[in-house]
Amino acid sequence: MRRNYQQELDGIIARQGEKHPRLLLHSCCGPCSAPVLEYLTQYFDVTLFWYNPNIWPQEEFDRRLEAQRKLIRAMGLEKRVQVVCEPRNSEEWYRATEGLEREPEGGRRCTECFRLRLRNAAAYAADNGFDCFCSTLTLSRHKDPLRINALGEQFAEAFGIPWLPSEFKKRGRELRSKQLCEQYDIYRQDYCGCEYSVRKNLPEEISKEKNETEVQA
């Protein structure tokens, strides 16, 4: 039987009572984080972790980060939700996904992308005394919650920091994301993030940016 991650999360929240554990929430983007923040800040002391080296190009990374900050201000959470922003560091992402350039969306390249981001979130949470960690990645219907939760649990065990199970798209939160973005005039991107999700038909030559980052490495 398929696990019900939302029910598991309900149970965790019920058991913690009036406590508000320290949660490190990895955010993939402002729109996905909107209903998740609205929900989780009721039960956790949330720090948002912005680590998304997959986002291409740099201008898009900056635009999405500003949308994230704008959302937190608009929701009145700037005094309650700290934002930890890691540099883009795209060369790390290219190394992790090398050889998977032609994979379809949702394939092995995406798995390695999730793996990289969740591993870094787990490491940061463990190193900085958080009680648990999770990710907004499960808000999107285009992303596999089974794969994301499995990776989260893998790194929870490796780093000794509990993973908060989730399937945030449940209970109408995808629609709520759109509503909040419209309400607060938040930029909603039209592609997942990496250059390969933009370039559906990858050109024969390696992209200029990838070439440059490999030279600098």
C-alpha positions as CSV (number, residue, x, y, z in Angstrom):
1,M,0.0,0.0,0.0
2,R,1.3,3.5,-0.9
3,R,2.3,5.5,2.1
4,N,0.2,8.5,3.0
5,Y,2.8,11.1,3.8
6,Q,0.2,13.8,4.7
7,Q,-1.2,11.4,7.4
8,E,2.3,10.7,8.7
9,L,2.9,14.5,9.0
10,D,-0.5,14.9,10.7
11,G,0.6,12.4,13.3
12,I,4.0,14.1,13.9
13,I,2.3,17.5,14.4
14,A,-0.3,16.0,16.8
15,R,2.4,14.3,18.9
16,Q,4.5,17.4,19.3
17,G,1.6,19.2,21.0
18,E,2.3,22.9,21.8
19,K,6.0,22.6,20.9
20,H,7.4,24.3,17.8
21,P,10.5,22.4,16.7
22,R,13.1,24.1,14.7
23,L,12.5,23.1,11.0
24,L,14.9,23.7,8.1
25,L,12.7,24.0,5.1
26,H,14.5,23.6,1.8
27,S,12.7,25.8,-0.8
28,C,12.8,25.1,-4.5
29,C,11.0,28.4,-5.3
30,G,8.7,31.1,-3.9
31,P,5.5,29.8,-5.4
32,C,6.0,26.3,-4.0
33,S,6.9,27.7,-0.6
34,A,3.9,29.9,-0.3
35,P,1.3,27.4,0.9
36,V,3.9,25.4,2.7
37,L,5.0,28.3,4.8
38,E,1.4,29.2,5.5
39,Y,0.9,25.7,6.8
40,L,4.1,24.8,8.6
41,T,4.7,28.1,10.4
42,Q,1.6,27.2,12.5
43,Y,3.5,24.3,14.0
44,F,7.2,24.9,13.5
45,D,9.9,27.5,14.0
46,V,10.8,27.6,10.3
47,T,14.1,28.6,8.7
48,L,14.0,28.7,4.9
49,F,17.0,27.2,3.1
50,W,17.6,28.5,-0.4
51,Y,20.0,26.0,-2.1
52,N,19.2,25.7,-5.8
53,P,22.4,25.4,-7.9
54,N,20.2,23.9,-10.7
55,I,18.6,27.2,-11.6
56,W,19.8,28.6,-14.9
57,P,20.9,31.3,-15.8
58,Q,22.2,33.5,-13.0
59,E,19.7,36.2,-13.8
60,E,16.9,33.7,-13.2
61,F,18.4,32.5,-10.0
62,D,18.5,36.1,-8.7
63,R,14.9,36.7,-9.9
64,R,13.6,33.7,-8.1
65,L,15.4,34.5,-4.9
66,E,14.0,38.0,-4.9
67,A,10.5,36.5,-5.5
68,Q,11.1,34.3,-2.5
69,R,12.1,37.2,-0.3
70,K,9.2,39.3,-1.6
71,L,6.8,36.5,-0.7
72,I,8.0,36.2,2.9
73,R,7.7,40.0,3.3
74,A,4.2,40.0,1.7
75,M,3.0,37.2,4.0
76,G,4.2,39.1,7.0
77,L,6.7,36.4,7.9
78,E,10.0,38.4,7.7
79,K,10.4,38.5,11.5
80,R,9.5,34.8,11.9
81,V,11.2,33.1,9.0
82,Q,14.9,33.5,8.5
83,V,16.3,32.9,5.0
84,V,19.6,31.1,4.6
85,C,20.8,31.6,1.0
86,E,23.6,29.5,-0.4
87,P,25.5,30.6,-3.5
88,R,24.3,29.3,-6.9
89,N,27.5,27.2,-7.4
90,S,26.3,25.8,-10.7
91,E,29.5,23.8,-11.3
92,E,28.5,21.5,-8.4
93,W,25.2,20.8,-10.1
94,Y,26.8,20.1,-13.5
95,R,29.2,17.6,-11.9
96,A,26.3,15.9,-10.2
97,T,24.3,15.6,-13.4
98,E,27.1,14.9,-15.8
99,G,26.2,12.4,-18.5
100,L,22.4,12.9,-17.9
101,E,21.9,15.9,-20.1
102,R,19.6,14.1,-22.5
103,E,17.4,12.5,-19.8
104,P,13.7,13.4,-20.0
105,E,12.2,15.6,-17.4
106,G,11.4,13.5,-14.3
107,G,14.2,11.1,-15.1
108,R,17.6,10.3,-13.6
109,R,18.9,13.8,-13.9
110,C,16.1,15.0,-11.7
111,T,16.9,12.3,-9.2
112,E,20.5,13.5,-9.0
113,C,19.3,17.1,-8.7
114,F,17.0,16.2,-5.8
115,R,19.8,14.2,-4.2
116,L,22.2,17.1,-4.3
117,R,19.8,19.6,-2.8
118,L,18.4,17.4,-0.1
119,R,21.9,16.2,0.9
120,N,23.0,19.8,1.4
121,A,19.8,20.6,3.3
122,A,20.4,17.6,5.7
123,A,24.0,18.6,6.2
124,Y,23.1,22.2,7.1
125,A,20.3,21.1,9.4
126,A,22.5,18.7,11.2
127,D,25.4,21.1,11.5
128,N,23.2,23.9,12.9
129,G,21.1,22.2,15.5
130,F,17.7,21.9,13.8
131,D,15.2,19.4,15.0
132,C,14.1,18.3,11.5
133,F,14.2,19.2,7.8
134,C,12.0,18.9,4.7
135,S,11.5,20.4,1.3
136,T,8.9,22.2,-0.7
137,L,9.7,19.9,-3.7
138,T,6.6,17.8,-3.0
139,L,4.3,20.7,-3.7
140,S,4.5,20.2,-7.5
141,R,2.4,17.5,-9.2
142,H,5.3,17.2,-11.7
143,K,7.7,15.8,-9.0
144,D,7.6,12.3,-7.5
145,P,6.9,12.4,-3.8
146,L,8.0,8.8,-3.3
147,R,11.4,9.6,-4.7
148,I,11.8,12.8,-2.8
149,N,10.7,11.3,0.6
150,A,13.0,8.3,0.0
151,L,16.0,10.5,-0.5
152,G,15.0,12.7,2.5
153,E,14.9,9.6,4.7
154,Q,18.2,8.4,3.3
155,F,19.9,11.6,4.3
156,A,18.1,11.8,7.6
157,E,19.7,8.5,8.5
158,A,23.1,9.5,7.2
159,F,23.2,12.8,9.0
160,G,21.2,11.9,12.1
161,I,18.5,14.6,11.5
162,P,14.8,13.6,11.2
163,W,13.1,14.1,7.9
164,L,9.6,15.5,7.9
165,P,7.5,13.4,5.5
166,S,5.4,15.4,3.1
167,E,3.2,15.4,0.0
168,F,2.4,19.1,0.1
169,K,0.3,19.2,-3.0
170,K,-2.5,17.5,-1.1
171,R,-5.4,19.4,0.5
172,G,-5.5,21.9,-2.4
173,R,-2.1,23.5,-1.8
174,E,-1.2,23.6,-5.5
175,L,-4.3,25.8,-6.1
176,R,-3.4,27.8,-2.9
177,S,0.0,28.4,-4.3
178,K,-1.5,30.1,-7.4
179,Q,-3.9,32.1,-5.3
180,L,-1.2,33.4,-3.0
181,C,1.1,34.3,-5.9
182,E,-1.8,36.2,-7.5
183,Q,-2.6,37.9,-4.3
184,Y,0.9,39.1,-3.6
185,D,2.0,39.5,-7.3
186,I,4.8,36.9,-7.0
187,Y,6.7,35.8,-10.1
188,R,5.8,32.3,-11.2
189,Q,8.4,30.7,-13.4
190,D,7.5,28.7,-16.5
191,Y,10.2,26.0,-16.3
192,C,11.6,23.9,-13.6
193,G,15.0,25.5,-13.3
194,C,17.9,23.9,-15.1
195,E,19.0,24.7,-18.6
196,Y,18.0,21.3,-19.9
197,S,14.4,21.9,-18.8
198,V,14.4,25.0,-21.0
199,R,16.2,23.4,-23.9
200,K,14.0,20.5,-24.6
201,N,16.2,19.6,-27.6
202,L,19.7,19.9,-26.3
203,P,22.1,21.3,-28.9
204,E,25.1,19.2,-30.0
205,E,27.6,21.7,-28.5
206,I,27.9,22.0,-24.8
207,S,26.3,25.3,-23.5
208,K,28.6,28.3,-23.1
209,E,27.9,28.6,-19.4
210,K,28.7,24.9,-18.7
211,N,32.0,25.3,-20.7
212,E,32.9,28.4,-18.6
213,T,32.2,26.8,-15.2
214,E,34.3,23.7,-16.1
215,V,37.2,26.0,-17.1
216,Q,36.9,27.9,-13.8
217,A,36.7,24.7,-11.7
